Amino acid sequence: MPRDVPRGYAYGLPQINRDSIFFRAGGETWEFPAFDVLGYRGIAVSSGPYYLAKVKDLRKLDLENKRENKNGLRRTR
């Protein structure tokens, strides 16, 4: 984990071949399509080699995806 991640934030690493961003905060992990967290919602911001996003926003997006019976990743095939 990067040292300069503020409390209440998760850091994310881009997964280029899946077009997604993998976030981690403590023991929690999330993976969302890059468009969902960087696009019109603007949940994540770039902080050098990784992305930062508020944990509460990621939890909210994860709950929305579960309600819609999505798994959080875009299908490409």
N, C-alpha and C positions, 0 to 999 in steps of 0.2 A: 504494500500500500504506500502510495506517495506520502511524504511527511507533511506536506502543506495543505492537506484536505481539511477544511473547517468542520467542526462538529455539526451534525445534521445534514451533511452532504455525502453523496456517493461519488466515486470516481468511475469513469467508464473508458473502456478500451474499444476501439473500432474493430469490427470483424469484417474485413473487406470482402471476402468471398461470400459471405452471407448477407451483406448489405445491412448490417445491424450493429448495435453498440451494446456491449456487455458491461453492466454496472455491478459494483460491489460496495457494500457498506457493512462492516462488521461481519456477521454471519449470513446476511441476506444477499441474494444475487438476483438480477433481472437481466433479460435480454429483449430488446425491442428493435423494430425496424428503425433505421437511421432517420427516415422521413418523419416518423411519429414523434421523435424526441427533438429533432433539429428543425423540422419544418414549421408549420403554422402554429404549433403549440409553443415552441421555443422553450422546452423544459431544460435542455442541456446547453451549456456554453463551453467553448474550447478553452482549455487552460494549458497550453503547450502541447505535450505529447498525449494528453488524455482529456476527457470531458468531465465536467462537474454538473451535478443535478441535485436538487433537494430530494431527500429521502421521502418526504411526504408526497411530493408530486409523482415520484415513481410508484409509490404504493397506490396512489389514486388511479394512475394509468393502468396498473396491473389489475386492480379491481374492476375497472371498466372493461378490460379485455376479457376477464373471466365471466362477467355478466353477459357479454356478447358471444360467449363460447369460442373465443379465439385463443390461440396459444401464444400470442405476442409476436409471431414471426410471419413475414409475408411469404406466401407460397410462390415460387418462381416456375414450377413445372406443373 
